[in-house]
Each structure stands twice: as C-alpha cells, then as structure tokens.
Amino acid sequence: MIKIVGLSGSPRKGATEYVLEQALAAARTFSPEVETELVTVRGKKIAPCNGCGYCKREKTWCCIPDDMQPLFETLIEADGILVASPVYVMSATPQIHAVCSRMRPAMHCYPGMLRNKFMAAIGVGGTRNGGQEQTVTDLINLFGTRAINIVTNESGGYTGGKVWSQDRGAEGAAEDEIGMKTATDLAKKLAEVCLIYNKGKELYNKERENG
Ligand SMILES: Cc1cc2nc3c(=O)[nH]c(=O)nc-3n(C[C@H](O)[C@H](O)[C@H](O)COP(=O)(O)O)c2cc1C
C-alpha cells in the first residue's frame, strides 16, 4: 500500500477542499493499493517559524506549542503529498507558508526524513488567470526546499493542477471541467510514481541484501 496525503492550504471549507477530495478519489481509482487522507490547515493554529533556532540548537522538533507537530506527523507517514492551495495575492496562502517554514527541523535535525517522498501541487484561484501558475510554482518551491521530490502533471498539464473557482466554492470549481481534469490527472500520476518508486525500492533493497 502507498499513502497519499492531501494537504489543503485553505482556511475555509470551499473550492480547495472540494478539488482535493476529487483528486484524492481519482488517485484511489488508480490502484487498490492507494490509500488517501485529507488534512487541512482550516481550524488549526499554525504559527510561522520565528527563527528562534531552537530546533537547530537542540536537534529536535519545533518548540512552538500549536497544531503543527501532529500535522507534520501525518505528512511524515505519507508516500505522496498532494498540496492544494487557494491563490492568495498571486501565491500560496500564508497558512501554507507557515507550514513549510515550520518543516525546518526535518532538514536540520532529521536529514533524509523527507527524501523518499513525492509532492504535487494544485492552485485554485477565483479569477481564470488569477495566479494559479504562480501558486503552483510557489508550492513546488516551498516543498522542494524541504527536499521533497516534485511530480509534475501529464503532458499538456504543465507543472501542476490549476482550477478556476469563480469565487463560488465547490460549485464554481466543479464547473471548471478542464481545470478539474488537471487536478485529477495529477493525482493519478502522483499515485503511479509513488507506487512504482516503492516497488522499485523494495526490489533494490532486496538486491542489495543479496549482494
Ligand atoms: C486574501 C485573498 C486573496 C486572493 N487573491 C487572489 C488572487 O490573487 N488571484 C485569484 O485568482 N484569486 C484570489 N483570491 C480568491 C481565491 O483564490 C478563491 O476564492 C479560491 O477559490 C478560495 O479558495 P477556497 O474556496 O478553498 O477558500 C483571493 C482570496 C482571498 C481571500
């Protein structure tokens, strides 16, 4: 089995969660060996990193007592992370930026922790060309910085999923059939890459054990 975690960067239950639900459902149709879980920043208190240096100094997790650590533990369990963010002023939401800034311990204290994971990105904007591409790039940069491997879209879908919600939540996003397909195709590709990687890794490890 492989696990794909969908991470919603929206503080609201709207278009982004809908897109993610549909994309995760598509990933499950790819193979019975795919399980999924949706997690969200909505309703969570996640402060941005304040650069105090505690994690680097003490070689341990962040000392800010909020909802980041349990969220982090879910991400650590995942083989693939499908991140969807609304476009907020042409980029990913401040909530997603906060999450990524707080992933610092995984780089400095537990190096290698994220190196076998894959991520793919979806941007959901209220305007048709309102910054979905920039948001996808932003997400790729944020998670790539954490040494997570990037999975891009099918040919013609470019770097990630791009959905136009028309500022009308799930209903608006559902009407963007072309955009929704970029998200569901991307999710299936992420599932495929994770499955092949895991099976390949098993084989590779066996070969190494057998000399
Ligand atoms: C603070 C803020 C900034 C926004 N900036 C943009 C923007 O730059 N481009 C755009 O297309 N939509 C923008 N929007 C609209 C949202 O991206 C859009 O409504 C999206 O569907 C919200 O996702 P949600 O329904 O999951 O909350 C903005 C919304 C907010 C609240």
The ligand as an SDF file (V2000), in Angstrom:
LIG
                    3D

 31 33  0  0  0  0  0  0  0  0999 V2000
   -6.8630   37.3500    0.6290 C   0  0  0  0  0  0  0  0  0  0  0  0
   -7.3100   36.7570   -0.6880 C   0  0  0  0  0  0  0  0  0  0  0  0
   -6.5380   36.9560   -1.8000 C   0  0  0  0  0  0  0  0  0  0  0  0
   -6.9220   36.4120   -3.0290 C   0  0  0  0  0  0  0  0  0  0  0  0
   -6.1170   36.6150   -4.1110 N   0  0  0  0  0  0  0  0  0  0  0  0
   -6.4770   36.0550   -5.3120 C   0  0  0  0  0  0  0  0  0  0  0  0
   -5.6240   36.2130   -6.4310 C   0  0  0  0  0  0  0  0  0  0  0  0
   -4.5760   36.8310   -6.3940 O   0  0  0  0  0  0  0  0  0  0  0  0
   -5.9910   35.6090   -7.5860 N   0  0  0  0  0  0  0  0  0  0  0  0
   -7.1710   34.8790   -7.6870 C   0  0  0  0  0  0  0  0  0  0  0  0
   -7.4490   34.3330   -8.7570 O   0  0  0  0  0  0  0  0  0  0  0  0
   -7.9830   34.7190   -6.6250 N   0  0  0  0  0  0  0  0  0  0  0  0
   -7.6660   35.2730   -5.4350 C   0  0  0  0  0  0  0  0  0  0  0  0
   -8.4720   35.0940   -4.3380 N   0  0  0  0  0  0  0  0  0  0  0  0
   -9.6800   34.2680   -4.4760 C   0  0  0  0  0  0  0  0  0  0  0  0
   -9.4680   32.8190   -4.0320 C   0  0  0  0  0  0  0  0  0  0  0  0
   -8.3080   32.2700   -4.5850 O   0  0  0  0  0  0  0  0  0  0  0  0
  -10.6450   31.9290   -4.4700 C   0  0  0  0  0  0  0  0  0  0  0  0
  -11.8530   32.4260   -3.9890 O   0  0  0  0  0  0  0  0  0  0  0  0
  -10.4500   30.4970   -4.0110 C   0  0  0  0  0  0  0  0  0  0  0  0
  -11.4540   29.7000   -4.5880 O   0  0  0  0  0  0  0  0  0  0  0  0
  -10.5510   30.3770   -2.4920 C   0  0  0  0  0  0  0  0  0  0  0  0
  -10.4100   29.0240   -2.1320 O   0  0  0  0  0  0  0  0  0  0  0  0
  -11.4070   28.3390   -1.0810 P   0  0  0  0  0  0  0  0  0  0  0  0
  -12.7780   28.3900   -1.6930 O   0  0  0  0  0  0  0  0  0  0  0  0
  -10.9020   26.9650   -0.9250 O   0  0  0  0  0  0  0  0  0  0  0  0
  -11.2940   29.1430    0.1760 O   0  0  0  0  0  0  0  0  0  0  0  0
   -8.1140   35.6430   -3.1240 C   0  0  0  0  0  0  0  0  0  0  0  0
   -8.8930   35.4430   -1.9740 C   0  0  0  0  0  0  0  0  0  0  0  0
   -8.5020   35.9910   -0.7680 C   0  0  0  0  0  0  0  0  0  0  0  0
   -9.3450   35.7510    0.4580 C   0  0  0  0  0  0  0  0  0  0  0  0
  1  2  1  0
  2  3  1  0
  2 30  2  0
  3  4  2  0
  4  5  1  0
  4 28  1  0
  5  6  2  0
  6  7  1  0
  6 13  1  0
  7  8  2  0
  7  9  1  0
  9 10  1  0
 10 11  2  0
 10 12  1  0
 12 13  2  0
 13 14  1  0
 14 15  1  0
 14 28  1  0
 15 16  1  0
 16 17  1  0
 16 18  1  0
 18 19  1  0
 18 20  1  0
 20 21  1  0
 20 22  1  0
 22 23  1  0
 23 24  1  0
 24 25  2  0
 24 26  1  0
 24 27  1  0
 28 29  2  0
 29 30  1  0
 30 31  1  0
M  END
$$$$
